[in-house]
Amino acid sequence: MNDVPTPEASFDTLGDRAAGGDGRAEAVLFEELRVRFLTITKRRVQPDHVEDVVQDALRIILGKYRERSRDCGLLVWSLTVLRNVIGNHYQTRRRETERTTQVEDWQRIGEETPGKDPSGGLDHDETAGLLENAVAELARRSPRCGDIFRHILESHERGGGQREISQRAFETVCLEHPDLTRNTFYVALHRCRAQLRSLMDRMETGVGHA
């Protein structure tokens, strides 16, 4: 009669059996890891991301545990994988937040123009007109910047959160500029924002002296 591994068996023993082709050992190993990972991840990650993080870590372990270095135990190695996945998750969230903020920030450029005060600043209609003229001028100077802002405006008019607006704009811009990746899109957006702000500053100075 075969010795069926139990959840109490050591992770190293389960790992050795699983690596040797014991399917039941592998099933027990990954169920035990999943239980531990869920407990840890629930304390560190928002609830709606817990399962994704755990599954990502288990997927990596499944692909690498047979060839891993034996310098440390399987459980310690697996927890290191989980820690790295959690770290990558937060890095991704930070990048998404930064990108979303870029889209949100450019929409407020008209409200941040210098020299505006309660007694002499531009009113809402003047600011909207200034922004529209600046975008049009920027489009003449840099067609790609014009396309980016045009699609952001169109996406904004459709409504939704900033992340949704950003994603829609990215997808539509890429139809016209297929060479853009997600990263280069946001780099371009950052540069275009700087150009737009500079144009608005100069235009407002001209309006103020008219």
N, C-alpha and C positions, 0 to 999 in steps of 0.2 A: 504494500500500500504506500502511495506517495506521501511524502511529508508536505502537507499543505501549509504554506506560510500564513501566519496570523498577523494582525495589526501590531501585536506586541513585539514582533521580530525586529531586530535592529535594522535601521535604514541601510547600513552597509551590506548586511546579509541580503536584504530584499533587493538592493541594487545589483549585487553580484548574481543573484538568481535571475533577475529580470534581464540583465545583460547576456546571460547564458541562454536565453530563449524561453524562460518560464513566464508565460503570459499571465498567469494568476498572480505571480509575485509582482509583476509590473503593475497590474491593476490595483493591488493592495498598496504598493509604494506610492502611486500617484493619488490615490484617495487619501492616504495619510498626509501627503504633502499638501493637497488641496485644503484639507481641514485646518492645518496649521497656517497656511497662507491666508485663508479667509480671516482667521482670528487676528493676524498681524495687520493685514491690509485694511480691515474695517477701522482700525485705530489711526490710520495714516492717510486714507484716501476718502474722498466724498462717496457716499453710498452708491450713487449711480455709476461710478467708475470702478467699484471694487471687483466685480466679476471680470471685467475686461482686463484689469491688471493681473489678476490671478491666472487667467487663462493664457495671457501673454507669457508669464513666467513659466508656467507648466509646459507650454509649447517649446520654449527654448530648452528647458531641461530635457524634455523628451528627445530632442534632436541631438543633444550633446552628452547625456549622462554616460553613455557607453564608452566614450573616448576621453572623458574628463581625467584630469590629473588626480592621482591618488595621494597628493600631498596633504589633503584634509579629508574629513569624513564627508559622506554624501549629503547629510543634512546641512552641515555648515556651508558646503558649496552651493546647495540649493537655496539657502537663505541669502547668500550673497547675490545669486541671480535675481531673487525677488527684490532685494534692496536696490539693485541697479535698475530694474524695471520700474520701480516706484520713482526713483530719481529721474529716469527718462520721462516718465509720465508728467512730473511737475515741470520739467524743462519744456515739454511740448505745450503744457497749459500756459506757461509764461509767454512763450512765443506767440501763441494764439491771442493772448491778452494784449501783447504789444502791437500785433497786427491789427486787431480790432480797434485799439485806441488810435492808431494812425488814421483809420477810416473815419472815426468819430471826430478826431481833432481837426481834420481838414474842413469839416462842415462848420466848425466854429471859428474859422479863420476870420470871417467877416466881423465877428464880435470882438476880435483881439487887436484890431488895427490901432496903431499908436495915435495919440493926440485926441482921442475921443473922450469927452467928459459930458456930464449932465446938461451943461449949458450950450456946448458947441459941437457935440459929436454928431455923426451921421445918424439919421433915423433908420427904421427898419427897411423902408423901400429903397433909400439911398444905398444902404449896405448891400441889399440884394442886387441892386443894379451894378454896384461896384464889383461884386463877386462875379456876376455874369459877364461883365466886360473883361475882367481879368482872365477868366477861364477862356473866353474867346481869343484874347490876345495870346495867351499861352498856347492854345491849340495851333495858332498860326506859326508860332516859334518852334513848338515841339508837338507834332501830330500825335505822338504816343501819349504824351501827357494829356492832350485834349481828349483822346479816346478813353483814358483811364477815368478822368473826372466825369465825362459824359455818362459812362456806364455806372459809375457810383451814384450819380444823380438819378439815373433811371431806376436803379435798384432801390435807392432810398424812397423814391416815390411809390414803389410797390409795397413798402412797409416791411416790418419785421425788425428783429434785433440787429445790433451792429454786426454780429458774427454772420448772420444770414445775409445782410446787405453786402458785406465784404466778400463772402463766398460767391454770391451771384455775380458781383462785379468782376471778380477774378475769372470766373468761367466764361463770361461774355467777352472780356478783353482778350482772352486766350484764343477765341475764335478768329479774331482779327490779327493777333500777334502770337502765332503758335510757338515762336521761339521762347516765349516767356515761361519760366517755371514759377512755382508759388513763391520761392524766395526772391527771384529777380523781380517779380511783380511788386512785392512790398518794398524792395530797394528802390525801384522806379517811383513808386508812390511817395516815398520819403523825399526823394529829390524833387519830384514835381510839386510837392507841397511847399518846399523851400522856394522854388521859383515863383509859385503862385503868391506866396506871402510877400515876396519882394516886389512883384508887380502891383499888388494891392497897396503896399506902402507908398510906392511912387505915384500911383493913380490918386490915392487919397490926398497926398500932398498937393497934387495938381488941382483937385476939387476944392481943397481948402483955400487955395489962393485965387480961385476963379472970381 
